[in-house]
Amino acid sequence: MSSIRGLLQRKQDGSAVPNTNGDMNEHDGQKQEGDGVDDDSVKPTEQKKKGGFGFGSLVAPKFMTGLKNLNPLKNFSKKSEAKPGTRAPPPPLKQIVWLFGPKHRAELWQVCPFLPLNALGCLAQVNEAANEHMIAYFRSPLLTVQHVLSTRFLVFQTLLRDHTLSRNRVATDYDIPSLVLAYLPMKEQVHMSQVCRRLAGIYAKACGLHLCGRHQLAAFLRGYDVESKAFWTVRARYGRIRHLSCAYVTATQLVLVTWLLLHDCFPNVTSISFSHVTMEGGQTSAIDLATSLVTMLEHMGKGQLDSIVLRGIPWTDPAYAILVDHLYFHPLTNLKHLDLADSPLPHVTWVRMTPSFVRDHFAHLTSFDVQNTALTSESFPALLHVLAHMPHLMHLNISRNELAIGAWKDLAAHMLLDPAVSVFHTLRSFDCSGCSYNIEGMLVFMDALWQCTCPHLSHLNVSGNVITKDAIVGLSRAFVHETVPSLSHLNLASTALTSECIQMLSAGFTGRLFYHTSKKIHHDMPGQSLSYLNLTGNVIGKGVEFLLAALKAHALASIDQLVLAKTHLGTSEFDLLAQTFQHDCCPQLTSLDLSDNQAKGEGLTRFCYFFSTPAAARVRHLDLSHNLLDTYSIHRLSETLRRSQCIRLHTLNVARNYKLEFQTLYHFNETVRSGACPSLRCLQIGDAVTPDAGHRMVQRLNQTASSLDVVIPFIRLILVYF
């Protein structure tokens, strides 16, 4: 009995008990009434050890411990809280939902320009009607523009996720994800597809499959095990896409992508884009890649594709021969867009391609891009012969090709041909930037432009070419004779224009050049058709007064974007600009770029009178960067903005000037908080030199309170007290 008492005493003291006595097992667990030992004297841990069927230290297997998870009624463990933004928003109040009805829709459209982006994101999470309303607001050209909103904002992910996962969505609803993705540029579309797997599926159904970079394509091929020919997984997820794009990949990876098309993983695809392919490692040659493409095109048939982009692929002559022969015997009858840019096209390849165009295999082509294809004066006549067999061509791009004077003469002769043969009678956009390395090329082209009628030409890009005074006279005569009545976008950047050239061009805008006068068939003044004019990189200087005279005469009444960056404008020119806009001569102006000039402090002080004009109430984008502005002039600009009515100003850029003092930055911050510019979304000033930094600055300023909002109520309280 004494041994049992000693054992219990040692257990209470926590000491270990050696299992050496054989009689201990006989008396273990036995209790006698006369021992004087209570159950409470044993620790709870020891009571737990003594329970059970005497299996000792046997631990239950893992499958037994996890059996309780099989019964959901017994699993009452607390779930981890979801991260913010990962679960659906709570059901909205009826009062909020009523705001998005037809009765209050007009009021919401008036309120949205005054709300910051985070508030718009909260509105987008209310319900599907709110999503649709926000999309309509984002896409409206009257309220916002693409370069104003920050495309990395969470609101787009919210719109995509909530609308797609909504249980109340029916088949007749608008496809909001496609509208969102159509608003985003290509780079942001690719970034959006990398957010999560669900968004990748939404992105593929709404827009298409875009794989940019060898790492992303390698992850795609490895994730779906394409090398093991597991094609059904790709077909199940991306079977509905219509556009397939692969950029900056290797030839071996592109061959695997052709396998997917060959095995009908994308049965509904109508547009393919393969660009910037590298031949690394020597595993796949250009001939092997061409053979794979030919096999893929033969399997897809004649009428499925309407757009093919083969850009930046280092083809060889034998590889081009394989492609051309296939297109000759298996024509793509419904093809509308063909892009062969950034790939060398030798003269022999053009000769091989000509029979396919002569037989009208590409008769429905509307867009043809051959920029940077090493065109020469020898191969350019073959291109013109091909263009003669494209009766519906609307967009032509031959930029970044070094064309000699012989090629420009051949182009001028083609422009003066019969309308049934010349492609310029159907063209809507023509890009020949960076093609003329001599002064005679543009002279020949402009001389033919005013003699050839181009009724549908709306976009003309001749930037990067040398344009002399005689050449600009030919362009002015085209305006006066109204041979380009639909021209709306004119890009004359980096064309070596002088003050005399601007004088001639302004005379053409007004319809009076020398003894030539416009007949006013289409417009009162020929320049009224222009909505975009770019004169960047030209030494204009004092010649801007002729352009401002044309503005004052309402010759550019439809201008929407005016770019005068790096045109050597000084203090007096900025003063003339402010005086000209006081006449309200540009009622459609929304974007004004005056960056990289020499305004200095005095020039900006004089230009501040611009903010009291009617044009300042309509402008949305104003760029004054790189103008040698000091801290005092920017302080004056801040004071002017407080007194002005720039209710639609979205983007203001005054960065990359002289270093600003803290007081000036503080004053500008208070101006933003004061609500003088309620639509301001991007402010580039000081260290915030990028658009993303400008967006973050405005968001941060709108979230913090102004010092006036704190001081003024305190002063009123003191006055009431005394």
C-alpha positions in Angstrom: 0.0 0.0 0.0 2.9 2.3 0.7 4.2 1.7 -2.7 1.0 2.8 -4.3 1.0 6.0 -2.2 4.6 6.7 -3.2 3.7 6.2 -6.9 0.7 8.6 -6.7 2.9 11.1 -4.8 5.5 11.0 -7.5 2.9 11.4 -10.2 1.5 14.5 -8.5 5.1 15.9 -8.3 5.5 15.3 -12.0 8.4 12.9 -11.7 8.9 10.0 -14.2 8.0 6.5 -13.0 10.2 3.7 -14.2 8.4 0.5 -15.2 10.7 -1.9 -13.3 8.4 -3.5 -10.7 6.3 -6.3 -11.9 3.8 -6.0 -9.1 3.0 -2.5 -10.2 0.9 -3.7 -13.1 -1.3 -5.8 -10.9 -2.2 -2.9 -8.6 -2.2 -0.1 -11.2 -5.5 1.6 -11.6 -7.0 -0.1 -8.4 -8.5 2.1 -5.7 -9.3 1.2 -2.2 -11.5 3.2 0.1 -9.0 3.2 3.0 -6.2 4.6 0.9 -7.2 8.2 1.4 -6.7 9.1 -2.3 -9.3 11.2 -4.1 -10.0 11.6 -7.8 -9.4 15.3 -7.6 -5.8 14.7 -6.5 -5.0 13.4 -10.0 -4.2 16.0 -12.7 -6.6 16.4 -15.6 -3.9 15.5 -18.0 -3.4 12.2 -16.2 -7.2 11.5 -16.3 -7.0 12.0 -20.1 -4.1 9.5 -20.2 -5.9 6.9 -18.2 -9.0 7.0 -20.4 -9.6 4.7 -23.3 -9.2 0.9 -23.7 -5.6 0.7 -22.5 -3.8 1.0 -25.9 -1.0 3.0 -24.3 0.6 5.6 -26.5 -1.2 4.5 -29.7 -2.0 7.5 -31.9 -5.0 7.4 -34.2 -4.1 7.2 -38.0 -4.5 10.4 -40.1 -7.4 8.9 -42.0 -9.4 8.5 -38.8 -8.7 12.0 -37.7 -10.0 13.4 -41.0 -13.2 11.4 -41.0 -15.1 14.2 -39.4 -14.5 16.4 -42.4 -16.5 14.0 -44.5 -19.7 15.0 -42.6 -20.4 18.7 -43.3 -22.8 18.8 -40.3 -20.0 18.1 -37.8 -17.5 20.5 -39.3 -18.1 23.6 -37.3 -14.5 24.9 -37.5 -14.2 28.7 -38.0 -13.4 29.6 -41.6 -10.7 32.0 -42.4 -11.8 35.4 -43.3 -11.8 36.2 -47.0 -9.4 38.8 -48.2 -11.0 42.2 -49.1 -12.0 42.3 -52.7 -12.2 38.6 -53.3 -15.8 37.9 -52.4 -19.0 39.3 -53.9 -20.2 42.6 -52.6 -23.2 42.6 -50.2 -26.7 43.1 -51.7 -27.3 46.8 -52.4 -30.0 48.9 -50.8 -33.1 49.6 -52.9 -32.5 53.3 -52.7 -29.1 52.9 -54.3 -30.5 50.6 -57.0 -33.3 53.1 -57.8 -30.6 55.7 -58.7 -29.6 53.6 -61.7 -33.0 53.5 -63.2 -34.0 55.4 -66.3 -35.5 58.2 -64.2 -32.2 59.2 -62.6 -29.8 58.2 -65.3 -29.2 61.8 -66.5 -28.4 63.0 -63.0 -25.8 60.3 -62.6 -24.1 61.3 -65.8 -23.8 64.8 -64.4 -22.4 63.6 -61.1 -19.8 61.1 -62.4 -17.3 63.7 -63.7 -17.0 65.1 -60.2 -16.3 61.7 -58.5 -12.8 60.2 -58.0 -11.9 56.8 -59.5 -12.4 55.0 -56.1 -15.9 56.3 -55.9 -16.7 55.2 -59.4 -15.3 51.8 -58.4 -17.7 51.6 -55.5 -20.6 52.6 -57.8 -19.6 49.8 -60.2 -20.0 47.2 -57.4 -23.7 48.0 -56.7 -25.4 45.8 -59.3 -25.4 45.0 -63.0 -27.2 48.2 -64.0 -24.4 50.1 -62.3 -21.8 48.1 -64.2 -23.5 48.9 -67.4 -23.8 52.5 -66.5 -20.1 52.8 -65.6 -19.1 51.2 -68.9 -21.2 53.6 -70.8 -19.6 56.4 -68.9 -16.0 55.2 -69.5 -16.6 54.8 -73.2 -18.3 58.1 -73.7 -16.1 60.5 -75.7 -17.9 63.5 -74.2 -17.1 62.8 -70.6 -13.7 61.1 -70.6 -10.9 59.9 -72.9 -8.6 56.9 -72.9 -5.4 58.6 -71.8 -7.1 60.2 -68.8 -8.2 57.1 -66.8 -5.7 54.9 -65.1 -6.1 51.5 -66.8 -4.6 49.6 -63.9 -7.4 50.6 -61.6 -9.3 47.9 -59.7 -12.7 48.9 -61.1 -12.1 46.9 -64.3 -11.4 43.7 -62.4 -14.5 44.4 -60.4 -16.7 44.9 -63.4 -15.4 41.7 -65.0 -15.7 39.5 -61.9 -19.0 40.7 -60.6 -20.9 40.7 -63.9 -19.6 37.3 -65.0 -20.2 35.6 -61.6 -23.6 37.1 -61.1 -26.4 34.6 -60.7 -29.0 37.0 -62.1 -27.3 37.4 -65.4 -29.4 36.3 -68.4 -28.6 35.6 -72.0 -30.0 38.9 -73.2 -27.7 41.0 -71.0 -25.0 43.2 -72.6 -21.6 41.5 -72.7 -20.0 43.9 -70.3 -16.6 42.1 -70.2 -16.1 42.6 -73.9 -16.9 46.3 -73.5 -14.4 46.6 -70.7 -11.7 44.8 -72.6 -12.4 46.8 -75.8 -11.7 50.0 -73.8 -8.3 48.8 -72.6 -5.2 48.9 -74.8 -3.5 45.7 -75.8 -0.8 45.9 -73.1 -3.4 46.2 -70.4 -5.5 43.5 -71.9 -2.6 41.1 -71.6 -2.0 42.2 -68.0 -5.6 41.7 -67.2 -5.5 38.1 -68.4 -2.7 37.4 -65.9 -4.6 38.5 -62.8 -6.2 35.1 -62.1 -7.4 32.0 -63.9 -11.0 33.1 -63.9 -10.2 36.4 -65.5 -8.2 34.6 -68.1 -11.3 32.6 -69.1 -13.4 35.8 -69.1 -10.8 37.5 -71.2 -10.7 34.6 -73.7 -14.4 34.5 -74.2 -14.9 38.2 -74.5 -11.9 39.2 -76.6 -9.4 36.6 -77.5 -6.2 34.8 -76.5 -3.2 37.0 -76.4 0.2 35.5 -75.4 3.0 38.0 -75.1 6.5 36.9 -74.4 8.2 33.5 -74.4 7.7 33.0 -70.7 4.0 33.5 -70.8 3.6 31.2 -73.8 5.9 28.6 -72.2 3.7 28.7 -69.1 0.6 28.3 -71.3 2.0 25.3 -73.2 3.3 23.7 -70.0 0.1 24.3 -68.1 -2.1 22.6 -70.7 0.6 19.9 -71.5 0.5 20.7 -75.2 3.6 18.8 -75.9 1.9 15.6 -74.8 -1.0 16.4 -77.2 -3.5 17.1 -74.5 -5.5 19.3 -76.8 -9.0 18.7 -75.3 -8.2 20.9 -72.2 -7.3 23.9 -74.5 -10.4 23.3 -76.6 -12.7 23.2 -73.5 -11.5 26.6 -72.2 -10.7 28.6 -75.3 -13.0 27.1 -77.9 -15.0 30.3 -78.3 -12.3 32.8 -79.1 -12.1 34.6 -82.4 -8.7 36.2 -82.1 -5.4 34.5 -81.4 -2.2 36.6 -80.9 1.4 35.4 -80.1 4.1 38.0 -79.9 7.8 37.8 -79.0 8.0 34.0 -79.0 10.4 31.4 -80.4 9.9 29.4 -83.6 9.6 26.2 -81.6 6.8 27.6 -79.5 5.0 28.9 -82.5 5.1 25.4 -84.1 3.3 24.1 -81.0 0.7 26.8 -81.4 0.0 25.7 -85.0 -0.6 22.2 -83.6 -3.4 23.6 -81.5 -5.0 25.2 -84.6 -4.4 22.0 -86.6 -6.3 20.0 -84.0 -9.3 22.3 -83.9 -8.7 23.8 -80.5 -9.9 27.2 -81.7 -12.7 26.3 -84.2 -14.2 29.8 -84.2 -11.0 31.8 -84.7 -11.1 34.3 -87.5 -8.0 36.4 -86.9 -4.4 35.1 -86.1 -1.4 37.3 -85.3 2.1 35.9 -85.1 4.7 38.6 -84.6 8.4 39.0 -83.6 9.5 35.4 -83.8 13.1 34.5 -83.1 15.0 31.4 -84.4 16.9 30.4 -81.3 18.8 27.2 -80.8 18.6 26.0 -84.4 15.9 23.5 -83.4 13.3 25.0 -85.8 14.3 26.7 -89.0 12.3 29.1 -91.1 11.4 26.4 -93.6 10.0 24.2 -90.8 8.0 27.1 -89.5 6.6 27.9 -93.0 5.7 24.3 -93.5 3.8 24.2 -90.2 1.9 27.4 -91.1 1.0 26.1 -94.5 -0.3 22.9 -93.0 -2.4 24.9 -90.5 -3.8 27.2 -93.2 -4.7 24.2 -95.4 -6.6 22.6 -92.5 -8.5 25.8 -91.6 -9.9 26.2 -95.1 -10.4 29.1 -97.4 -13.2 31.2 -95.8 -12.5 31.0 -92.1 -9.8 33.7 -91.7 -10.3 37.4 -92.3 -7.0 38.7 -90.8 -3.5 37.4 -90.9 -0.5 39.1 -89.2 3.0 37.7 -89.9 5.1 40.6 -88.5 8.7 40.5 -87.5 9.5 36.9 -88.7 13.0 36.4 -90.3 11.8 34.5 -93.3 14.2 33.2 -95.9 13.6 33.0 -99.7 12.8 29.3 -99.6 10.4 29.8 -96.7 8.6 32.7 -98.5 8.4 30.5 -101.6 6.5 27.8 -99.6 4.0 30.4 -98.3 3.5 32.1 -101.6 2.9 28.8 -103.4 0.3 27.7 -100.9 -1.6 31.0 -101.1 -1.6 30.6 -104.9 -3.1 27.1 -104.9 -5.2 27.6 -101.7 -6.4 31.2 -101.7 -8.0 32.9 -98.7 -11.1 34.4 -100.3 -12.4 36.2 -97.2 -9.1 37.8 -96.1 -9.5 41.5 -95.3 -6.3 42.4 -93.4 -2.8 41.3 -94.3 0.2 42.4 -92.3 3.8 41.5 -93.4 5.6 44.4 -91.6 9.1 44.2 -90.1 10.0 41.2 -92.4 12.3 41.7 -95.4 10.5 41.3 -98.7 13.0 40.9 -101.5 12.2 41.7 -105.1 11.9 38.0 -106.0 9.2 37.5 -103.4 7.1 40.3 -104.8 7.4 38.7 -108.2 6.2 35.4 -106.8 3.3 37.1 -105.0 2.0 39.0 -108.1 0.1 36.0 -109.8 -2.0 35.5 -106.6 -3.1 39.2 -106.7 -3.7 39.1 -110.5 -6.0 36.2 -110.1 -8.0 38.2 -107.5 -7.2 35.9 -104.7 -7.0 39.0 -102.4 -9.8 41.0 -104.0 -11.5 41.6 -100.6 -8.4 43.0 -98.9 -9.1 46.3 -97.1 -5.9 46.7 -95.1 -2.3 46.1 -96.3 0.7 46.8 -94.1 4.2 46.5 -95.5 6.1 48.9 -93.3 9.8 48.3 -92.8 10.0 45.5 -95.4 13.2 46.8 -97.2 11.3 48.1 -100.2 13.5 49.7 -102.8 13.0 51.4 -106.1 13.3 48.0 -107.9 10.6 46.2 -105.9 8.3 49.2 -105.6 6.7 48.9 -109.1 5.8 45.3 -108.2 4.0 46.6 -105.1 2.1 49.1 -107.3 1.1 46.3 -109.7 -0.2 44.4 -106.7 -2.2 47.4 -105.4 -4.0 47.7 -108.7 -5.8 44.5 -108.0 -7.2 45.6 -104.6 -10.4 47.4 -105.5 -11.6 47.7 -101.8 -8.3 48.7 -100.1 -8.8 51.4 -97.4 -5.6 51.3 -95.3 -2.1 51.3 -96.7 1.1 51.5 -94.7 4.5 51.7 -96.5 6.4 53.6 -93.7 10.0 53.1 -92.7 11.2 52.1 -96.2 14.0 54.0 -97.9 12.4 55.0 -101.2 14.5 56.8 -103.8 13.1 59.4 -106.2 12.3 56.7 -108.8 9.8 55.0 -106.4 8.1 58.3 -105.7 7.7 59.0 -109.4 6.1 55.6 -109.9 3.7 56.3 -107.0 2.8 59.7 -108.5 2.0 58.0 -111.8 -0.1 55.5 -110.1 -2.1 58.2 -108.3 -3.0 59.9 -111.6 -4.3 56.7 -113.2 -8.0 56.0 -113.8 -10.1 55.8 -110.6 -10.9 52.1 -111.4 -7.1 51.3 -111.2 -5.7 53.8 -108.7 -5.9 52.7 -105.1 -6.1 56.3 -103.8 -9.7 56.7 -104.9 -10.7 54.2 -102.1 -8.0 54.8 -99.5 -9.0 56.2 -96.1 -5.6 56.2 -94.4 -2.1 56.4 -96.0 1.1 56.2 -93.9 4.4 57.0 -95.7 6.3 58.3 -92.7 10.1 57.9 -92.7 10.3 56.9 -96.4 11.8 59.9 -98.2 15.5 60.5 -97.4 15.8 63.2 -100.1 13.9 66.5 -100.7 12.5 65.5 -104.1 10.4 62.6 -102.9 7.8 64.6 -101.0 7.8 67.3 -103.7 6.7 64.7 -106.3 4.1 63.2 -103.9 2.5 66.5 -102.9 2.4 67.6 -106.5 0.4 64.5 -107.4 -1.8 64.8 -104.4 -3.5 68.0 -105.5 -4.0 66.6 -109.0 -5.5 63.3 -107.8 -8.9 63.2 -106.2 -9.0 61.4 -102.9 -12.6 61.7 -101.7 -12.3 59.2 -98.8 -8.7 60.0 -97.5 -9.1 60.9 -93.8 -5.6 60.1 -92.3 -2.4 61.2 -93.8 1.0 60.6 -92.1 4.1 62.0 -93.7 6.1 62.5 -90.5 9.8 62.0 -90.6 10.2 63.1 -94.3 11.9 66.3 -95.5 9.2 68.7 -96.8 10.4 71.8 -98.5 8.5 75.0 -99.3 7.6 73.8 -102.8 6.3 70.5 -101.4 4.1 72.4 -98.8 2.7 74.5 -101.6 1.5 71.3 -103.2 -0.2 70.2 -100.0 -1.8 73.7 -99.7 -3.1 73.4 -103.2 -4.6 70.1 -102.3 -6.6 71.9 -99.6 -7.5 74.8 -101.9 -8.6 72.6 -104.8 -10.5 70.3 -102.3 -8.9 67.1 -103.6 -8.8 65.8 -99.9 -12.2 67.0 -98.6 -12.4 64.3 -95.9 -8.9 64.8 -94.4 -9.2 64.9 -90.6 -5.8 63.7 -89.3 -2.7 65.3 -90.6 0.7 64.4 -89.1 3.6 66.7 -90.1 5.9 65.9 -87.2 9.7 66.2 -87.8 9.4 67.3 -91.4 11.8 70.3 -91.3 9.1 72.9 -91.7 10.0 76.6 -91.5 8.1 79.8 -90.9 7.5 80.2 -94.6 6.1 76.7 -94.9 3.7 77.4 -92.0 2.6 80.6 -93.9 1.8 78.6 -97.0 0.0 75.9 -95.1 -2.1 78.4 -93.2 -3.1 80.0 -96.5 -4.2 76.6 -97.7 -6.3 76.1 -94.6 -8.1 79.4 -95.3 -8.7 78.6 -98.9 -6.6 81.4 -100.5 -3.2 80.5 -101.9 -1.7 83.0 -104.3 -4.3 83.5 -107.0 -6.0 80.2 -106.2 -9.3 80.3 -104.3 -11.4 77.5 -102.9 -14.7 76.8 -104.5 -16.3 76.0 -101.1 -17.9 72.8 -102.3 -17.5 70.8 -99.1 -16.6 73.4 -96.5 -16.5 77.2 -96.1 -12.7 76.8 -95.5 -10.8 73.7 -96.5 -9.1 73.4 -93.1 -12.4 72.9 -91.3 -12.2 69.2 -92.0 -9.2 68.8 -89.8 -9.6 67.5 -86.3 -6.0 66.5 -85.5 -2.9 68.5 -86.5 0.6 67.5 -85.4 3.5 69.9 -86.0 6.0 68.5 -83.5 9.7 68.9 -84.1 9.6 71.7 -86.6 11.4 75.1 -86.2 8.3 77.3 -86.5 9.1 80.1 -84.1 7.6 83.4 -85.3 5.7 81.5 -88.0 3.1 80.4 -85.6 1.4 83.8 -86.0 0.2 82.7 -89.4 -1.3 79.6 -88.0 -2.9 81.6 -85.2 -4.3 84.0 -87.9 -5.9 80.9 -89.6 -7.3 79.9 -86.2 -8.8 83.4 -85.6 -10.4 83.2 -89.0 -12.2 79.9 -88.0 -10.3 78.0 -90.6 -9.7 75.2 -88.1 -13.1 75.3 -86.4 -13.2 71.4 -86.1 -9.8 71.0 -84.6 -9.8 68.7 -81.6 -6.1 68.0 -80.9 -3.4 70.6 -81.6 0.2 69.5 -81.1 2.8 72.3 -81.1 5.5 70.5 -79.1 9.2 71.3 -79.7 8.4 74.1 -82.2 10.7 76.8 -80.7 7.8 78.9 -79.3 9.0 81.7 -77.0 7.4 84.3 -74.7 5.8 86.4 -77.4 4.3 83.3 -79.1 2.7 82.1 -75.8 1.2 85.6 -75.5 -0.2 85.4 -79.0 -1.7 82.0 -78.2 -3.6 83.4 -75.2 -4.9 86.3 -77.2 -6.0 84.1 -80.0 -8.1 81.8 -77.9 -10.0 84.7 -76.4 -11.9 84.9 -79.7 -13.4 81.4 -79.1 -12.1 80.2 -82.5 -11.8 76.5 -81.7 -15.1 75.3 -80.2 -14.0 71.6 -80.5 -10.5 71.9 -78.9 -10.0 69.3 -76.1 -6.2 68.7 -76.2 -3.4 71.2 -76.4 0.3 70.2 -76.3 2.8 73.0 -75.9 5.6 70.9 -74.4 9.4 71.2 -75.0 9.3 74.9 -75.9 10.9 78.0 -74.4 8.0 79.7 -72.6 10.0 80.5 -69.4 8.4 82.3 -66.5 7.2 85.4 -68.3 5.7 83.4 -71.2 3.6 81.3 -68.7 2.5 84.4 -66.9 1.1 85.8 -70.1 -0.4 82.4 -71.1 -2.3 82.4 -67.9 -4.9 84.6 -69.6 -5.8 81.5 -71.6 -7.6 80.1 -68.5 -10.2 82.9 -68.7 -11.2 82.1 -72.3 -14.1 79.8 -73.3 -11.6 77.3 -74.7 -10.2 76.7 -71.2 -13.6 75.4 -70.1 -13.5 72.7 -72.7 -9.9 71.6 -72.8 -9.1 68.3 -71.2 -5.4 67.7 -71.8 -2.8 70.5 -71.4 0.9 69.8 -71.6 3.4 72.5 -70.5 6.3 70.3 -69.6 9.9 71.1 -70.7 9.3 74.8 -70.9 11.9 76.2 -68.5 9.3 77.3 -66.0 10.4 78.6 -62.6 8.6 78.2 -59.2 7.1 81.6 -59.3 5.4 81.1 -62.7 3.9 77.8 -61.6 2.7 79.4 -58.4 1.0 82.0 -60.6 -0.5 79.2 -62.6 -1.9 77.6 -59.4 -3.6 80.9 -58.4 -5.0 81.3 -61.9 -6.5 77.8 -61.8 -8.3 78.6 -58.6 -10.1 81.6 -60.2 -10.8 79.9 -63.6 -13.5 77.5 -64.6 -11.6 74.5 -66.0 -14.4 72.1 -65.2 -13.3 69.5 -67.8 -9.5 69.5 -67.3 -8.5 65.9 -66.8 -4.7 66.0 -67.4 -2.3 68.8 -66.6 1.5 68.3 -67.1 3.9 70.9 -65.8 6.7 68.4 -64.9 10.3 68.5 -66.1 10.8 72.2 -65.4 12.9 73.9 -62.8 12.9 72.6 -59.3 9.9 73.8 -57.3 9.9 75.1 -53.8 7.8 73.5 -51.1 5.5 76.4 -50.8 4.6 76.2 -54.5 3.9 72.5 -54.3 1.8 73.0 -51.2 -0.2 75.8 -53.0 -0.8 73.5 -56.0 -2.0 70.7 -53.7 -4.5 73.0 -52.1 -5.7 74.1 -55.5 -6.5 70.4 -56.4 -8.3 69.9 -53.0 -10.3 73.1 -53.4 -12.3 71.7 -56.3 -11.3 74.3 -58.8 -10.7 71.5 -61.3 -13.3 68.9 -60.4 -12.5 66.6 -63.3 -8.8 66.5 -62.7 -7.5 63.0 -62.7 -3.8 63.3 -63.5 -1.4 66.0 -62.3 2.3 65.7 -63.4 4.3 68.1 -61.3 7.6 67.9 -59.5 8.7 64.3 -59.0 5.5 62.9 -60.5 6.6 62.9 -64.1 4.8 59.8 -65.3 1.0 59.5 -65.9 0.7 56.7 -63.3 2.5 58.9 -60.7 0.2 61.8 -61.7 -2.9 59.6 -61.1 -1.7 58.4 -57.7 -1.0 62.0 -56.7 -4.5 63.2 -57.5 -6.0 60.2 -55.7 -3.9 60.9 -52.6 -4.9 64.6 -52.6 -8.6 63.9 -53.0 -8.5 61.4 -50.0 -6.9 64.0 -47.7 -8.6 67.0 -46.3 -7.6 70.5 -47.2 -6.2 72.8 -44.5 -8.9 75.3 -45.3 -11.6 72.7 -44.6 -10.1 72.4 -41.1 -9.2 76.1 -40.3 -12.3 77.9 -41.6 -14.8 75.9 -39.4 -12.5 76.5 -36.4 -12.4 80.2 -37.1 -16.2 80.3 -37.4 -16.5 78.5 -34.1 -14.3 81.1 -32.4 -16.3 84.0 -33.9 -19.5 82.5 -32.7 -18.1 82.0 -29.2 -16.9 85.5 -28.8 
